């Protein structure tokens, strides 16, 4: 599969919604409204990074990155997610391409680090790991992962943008 990763453009919102809804339709994980979260982040101008994966002119994947707050006052930390890939395009490297480009862009921007809620078996291959003392209330600790890009790893409670309440 030939895939290009590029920034979201003005005409992508509906395509991103469709990809996100399809990707999470049968998932036992998540908020059950990831498409609503992405839309709410976009409306709040809180998408720090929004990348799409495109193949043969069709959007087949998307990743959203938004700022997070950490109770210890750490600055420059972001939350990665939701990340979505069309079910028929999963297990073909699309998610890996999205992750690599996202992490490259975050590193080039000089951010301190990134957190996410996800499968440690998958995200561990990108360097994400559980960090003792860094917590997201209500989430199983083994699935709340962080990747330090520079500086020190914070300790405290992480709060995502209020747009994530759209998924509650």
Secondary structure, DSSP 8 states (H G I E B T S, - for coil): ---EEEE--TT-HHHHHHHHHHHHTT-SSS-S-HHHHHHHHHHTT--SEEEEEEETTEEEEEEEEEEEEETT---SEEEEEEEEE-GGGTTTTHHHHHHHHHHHHHHHTT--EEEEES-HHHHGGGT-B--TTEE-TTS-GGGEEEEE-SS----EEEEE-GGGGGG-
